[in-house]
Amino acid sequence: MLVIHEIFGLTDWVRGVCDQLAENGLIAIAPDLLSGQTFSDLDAARKAISELKKEKVQADLAAASAFALKIPAG
C-alpha cells in the first residue's frame, strides 16, 4: 500500500500510519516526496508542495510501487 504524506512531509505521524498498517499485515510504503524536508509553517509547506514537479512525483510513486511489488509476501 502506498501512503502519500500530507503537506507537511514525511512526518512521524505518517510513519506511524505505515507502522499501524504493517501491524495489520499490510506492506505500507510512504515515499518521501519532499526529500527529507518537513515543515511546521503552513506557508513554507504550501510553497514546497507547490514547487514539486508532476513528473518527479509520478516517478517517485512509480518507483515506490515497483519496490513494493518486489517485496515477498509474509
Stockholm file with secondary structure:
# STOCKHOLM 1.0

chainA/1-74         MLVIHEIFGLTDWVRGVCDQLAENGLIAIAPDLLSGQTFSDLDAARKAISELKKEKVQADLAAASAFALKIPAG
#=GR chainA/1-74 SS CBCCCCTTCSCHHHHHHHHHHHHTTCCCBCCCTTTTCCCSSHHHHHHHHHTCCHHHHHHHHHHHHHHHHHSCCC
#=GC SS_cons        CBCCCCTTCSCHHHHHHHHHHHHTTCCCBCCCTTTTCCCSSHHHHHHHHHTCCHHHHHHHHHHHHHHHHHSCCC
//
